[in-house]
Amino acid sequence: LYPSHGDNSEDLVRHADLAMYQAKLAGRNTYRMYEPAMTDELTRQLLLESDLRLALEREELAVHFQPILEVASGRLAGAEALLRWYHPQRGAVAPSEFLPLAEETGLIRDIGAWVLEQVCRTLEQWRGIGLDLPVAINLSSAQVLRGMSVDALKGVLERYRLAPQALVFEIAEDVLLADGPHIRQWLENIRQLGIRLDLDDFGTGYSSLSCLKRFPIDRVKIDLSFVRDMVQDSNDRSLVEAILALSRILQLEVVAEGVETREQFDLLRDLGCGYAQGFLFSPPVSATEFVGVARRLGALPD
């Protein structure tokens, strides 16, 4: 707005562009007014992007693993692979900060391929010591639309002598909202290959029910925002019960995320939830540390 945001056309257009950039980062259907701090934020984002482009080369990225337990038996049933970035100056960079940047810049394709390679290498190593369990990998819409071909997946699995059932792909609803022949065919090909598909953060998006109807989903993950307060909040508990009831009707398995207390775990067991994941069992840890977690959970002998 003239004149508070600039007294000439060049400054006004540049500042409007900065405001638009912030609005895009904030999500859909929103707007931002220019503030001087946006200039500093853009500079920080550009520096972060530059560093992220070198993170793979500098070996600053790491894959950590968080266990997924079968609720009824308490046995270790799988794990989720989670990407971490340890910057030499910034320290640990939050995934919520660098993953959207990776998707926006297209870096997610190279990073995603690297994560797949690391997970398959880890699965091969675990299998050598008797630890055989599926690992879930998060996929973004950019990877589905422009990166992760079925033939490339087959090649990686063959190289590490892994069955497709060793992998699970977690997809967010935005992947399904980009509905089109390519997306649908890709998902069908993945299922035919034998890789299971999980719908992440179920219940937080715009069209979850239609997604369950139209796409070949095997399992849904209840978002931690529902699990966190369900012991005290009757509304959250009702939502969890509704998701579980719907999943039983549709013959879908369910994982509850963000389980941090024994009370939450006991309630999920009473409600008939199939699987649980959260800090109650373990935070995300390195592949080596995960072996110790598996021993503690009885999946490997001491």
C-alpha positions in Angstrom: 0.0 0.0 0.0 1.3 3.4 -1.0 2.9 5.2 0.7 3.5 3.2 3.9 5.0 0.2 2.0 7.0 2.2 -0.5 7.0 5.6 -2.3 7.9 4.3 -5.8 6.6 1.5 -8.1 9.8 -0.6 -7.8 9.7 -0.8 -4.0 5.9 -1.4 -4.0 6.1 -4.3 -6.4 9.1 -5.8 -4.6 7.4 -5.6 -1.2 4.1 -7.0 -2.6 6.1 -9.9 -3.9 7.6 -10.5 -0.5 4.1 -10.4 1.0 2.9 -12.9 -1.6 5.8 -15.2 -0.8 4.8 -15.2 2.9 1.1 -15.9 2.0 2.1 -18.9 -0.1 4.1 -20.3 2.8 1.1 -19.9 5.1 -1.1 -22.1 3.0 -4.2 -21.7 0.9 -6.8 -19.0 0.8 -4.9 -16.3 2.8 -3.1 -13.0 2.3 -0.3 -11.1 4.0 0.5 -7.4 4.3 4.1 -6.3 3.8 6.2 -5.8 6.9 9.8 -4.7 7.0 10.7 -8.0 8.8 9.7 -9.9 5.7 12.9 -8.7 4.0 15.0 -10.3 6.7 12.8 -13.5 6.5 13.4 -13.8 2.8 17.1 -13.4 3.3 17.0 -16.1 5.9 15.0 -18.4 3.6 17.4 -17.8 0.7 20.4 -18.7 2.9 18.5 -21.8 4.2 17.8 -22.9 0.6 21.4 -22.4 -0.3 22.5 -24.5 2.7 19.9 -27.2 2.0 21.2 -27.6 -1.6 24.6 -28.6 0.0 23.2 -30.6 2.9 23.3 -33.9 1.0 26.8 -33.3 -0.3 28.0 -32.4 3.2 26.3 -35.4 4.8 24.3 -33.2 7.1 21.1 -35.2 6.6 20.1 -38.3 8.6 17.3 -40.7 8.7 15.9 -41.6 12.1 13.3 -44.3 13.0 10.4 -44.3 15.4 8.8 -47.7 16.3 5.2 -48.6 15.6 3.6 -51.1 18.0 0.7 -53.5 17.7 -1.6 -52.3 20.5 -3.2 -55.6 21.5 0.1 -57.5 21.9 2.6 -54.7 22.5 4.9 -56.2 19.9 7.0 -54.2 17.5 5.2 -54.1 14.2 7.1 -51.5 12.1 8.8 -48.1 12.1 8.5 -44.8 10.4 11.5 -43.2 8.8 11.9 -39.5 9.7 14.3 -37.1 8.1 16.6 -34.9 10.2 19.0 -32.1 9.3 21.9 -31.2 11.5 23.3 -27.9 10.3 26.9 -27.1 11.4 26.0 -23.5 12.5 22.2 -23.6 13.0 22.2 -26.9 14.8 19.1 -29.1 14.3 16.7 -27.6 11.7 13.1 -28.4 12.3 11.5 -30.6 9.5 8.6 -28.1 9.4 11.1 -25.5 8.4 13.1 -27.2 5.7 10.7 -29.8 4.2 8.3 -27.2 2.7 11.4 -25.4 1.3 12.6 -28.7 -0.2 9.2 -29.2 -1.9 9.0 -25.7 -3.1 12.4 -25.7 -4.7 12.2 -29.3 -6.1 15.0 -30.5 -3.9 12.6 -33.0 -2.4 13.2 -35.3 -5.4 16.9 -35.8 -4.7 16.4 -35.8 -1.0 13.6 -38.3 -1.3 15.7 -40.6 -3.5 18.4 -40.5 -0.9 16.0 -41.3 2.0 14.7 -44.3 0.0 18.3 -45.5 -0.5 19.1 -45.1 3.2 16.0 -46.9 4.4 16.5 -49.8 2.1 20.2 -50.1 3.1 19.1 -50.1 6.8 16.4 -52.7 6.2 19.1 -55.0 4.6 21.4 -54.5 7.6 18.5 -55.1 10.1 17.5 -58.3 8.2 21.1 -59.5 8.6 20.7 -59.5 12.4 17.2 -61.0 12.4 15.2 -57.8 12.6 12.6 -58.0 9.8 9.9 -55.3 9.9 8.3 -52.8 7.4 9.4 -49.2 7.4 7.1 -46.3 6.4 8.5 -43.4 4.3 6.7 -40.1 3.8 6.1 -39.1 0.2 5.2 -35.6 -1.0 3.1 -34.7 -4.0 6.3 -33.5 -5.8 7.8 -37.0 -5.4 4.7 -38.7 -6.7 4.1 -36.3 -9.6 7.7 -35.8 -10.8 10.1 -38.1 -9.1 9.5 -41.6 -7.7 8.9 -43.9 -10.7 7.8 -47.4 -10.2 10.7 -48.7 -12.3 13.1 -46.9 -10.0 11.5 -48.4 -7.0 11.8 -51.9 -8.4 15.5 -51.2 -9.1 16.2 -50.1 -5.5 14.3 -53.1 -4.0 16.1 -55.6 -6.2 19.5 -54.0 -5.4 18.9 -54.6 -1.7 17.1 -57.9 -2.2 14.0 -56.6 -0.4 10.4 -57.6 -0.9 8.0 -54.7 -1.7 6.2 -55.5 1.6 9.3 -54.2 3.4 8.2 -50.6 2.5 5.2 -48.5 3.4 4.5 -45.2 1.7 2.8 -42.5 3.8 1.0 -39.9 1.7 -0.7 -36.8 2.9 -4.1 -35.7 1.7 -2.7 -33.0 -0.6 -1.3 -35.8 -2.8 -4.8 -37.2 -3.2 -6.3 -33.8 -3.7 -4.2 -33.4 -6.8 -6.4 -36.2 -8.2 -5.7 -37.0 -11.8 -5.0 -40.0 -14.1 -1.3 -39.9 -13.3 -1.8 -39.9 -9.5 -4.4 -42.6 -9.6 -2.3 -44.8 -11.9 0.8 -44.3 -9.8 -1.0 -45.4 -6.6 -2.5 -48.4 -8.4 0.9 -49.4 -9.7 2.4 -49.1 -6.2 -0.3 -51.3 -4.7 0.2 -53.9 -7.5 3.9 -53.9 -6.7 3.1 -54.8 -3.1 4.0 -51.6 -1.3 1.3 -50.6 1.3 -0.2 -47.1 1.3 -1.0 -45.2 4.5 -3.0 -42.0 4.6 -1.2 -39.6 7.0 -2.8 -37.1 9.4 -6.2 -38.5 8.8 -9.1 -36.2 9.8 -7.3 -32.9 9.4 -7.8 -32.3 5.7 -10.7 -31.3 3.5 -11.9 -34.6 1.8 -10.7 -37.5 3.8 -13.9 -39.6 3.3 -13.9 -39.2 -0.5 -10.2 -40.1 -0.5 -10.9 -43.4 1.3 -13.5 -44.2 -1.3 -11.5 -43.3 -4.4 -8.0 -44.3 -3.7 -6.3 -47.7 -2.7 -5.5 -46.8 0.9 -4.5 -49.7 3.3 -4.2 -47.8 6.6 -5.0 -44.5 8.1 -3.0 -42.6 10.7 -4.9 -40.7 13.3 -3.3 -37.3 13.7 -1.6 -36.6 17.1 -3.8 -33.5 17.6 -6.7 -35.9 18.3 -4.7 -38.3 20.4 -3.0 -35.7 22.6 -6.1 -34.7 24.6 -8.5 -37.6 24.0 -8.2 -38.9 27.6 -9.4 -35.6 29.0 -11.4 -34.2 26.1 -14.6 -36.1 25.2 -14.8 -34.4 21.8 -11.4 -35.7 20.8 -12.2 -39.1 22.1 -15.4 -39.2 20.1 -13.5 -38.3 17.0 -11.0 -41.1 17.6 -13.9 -43.5 18.1 -15.6 -42.3 14.9 -12.4 -42.8 12.9 -11.9 -46.3 14.3 -15.5 -47.2 13.6 -15.3 -46.0 10.0 -12.0 -47.8 9.5 -13.5 -51.1 10.7 -16.4 -50.7 8.2 -14.0 -50.0 5.4 -11.6 -52.7 6.6 -8.7 -50.3 7.0 -6.0 -50.6 9.7 -5.4 -47.7 12.0 -2.2 -46.2 13.6 -2.6 -43.6 16.3 0.2 -41.1 16.3 1.6 -39.0 19.1 1.0 -41.5 21.9 2.9 -40.1 24.9 1.2 -41.6 28.0 0.1 -45.0 29.3 -3.4 -43.6 29.7 -3.6 -42.8 26.0 -2.3 -46.2 25.1 -4.7 -48.0 27.4 -7.6 -46.1 26.0 -6.6 -46.9 22.4 -6.4 -50.6 23.4 -9.9 -50.4 24.9 -11.2 -48.7 21.8 -9.8 -51.4 19.5 -7.1 -49.3 17.8 -4.7 -51.6 15.9 -1.3 -49.8 16.1 0.3 -46.9 18.0 3.3 -44.7 17.6 4.8 -42.1 19.9 7.3 -41.0 22.5 5.8 -43.5 25.0 7.7 -46.2 23.2 10.7 -44.2 21.8 11.5 -40.9 20.1 12.9 -41.1 16.6 16.4 -42.6 16.9 19.3 -43.6 14.5 19.3 -46.9 12.9 21.9 -48.2 15.3 19.9 -47.0 18.4 16.8 -48.5 16.9 18.3 -52.0 17.3 18.5 -51.3 21.0 14.9 -50.2 21.1 13.9 -53.4 19.2 15.7 -55.4 21.9 13.9 -53.5 24.7 10.6 -54.2 23.0 11.4 -57.9 22.7 11.8 -58.0 18.9 15.4 -59.1 19.2 17.1 -61.3 21.8 19.4 -59.6 24.3 
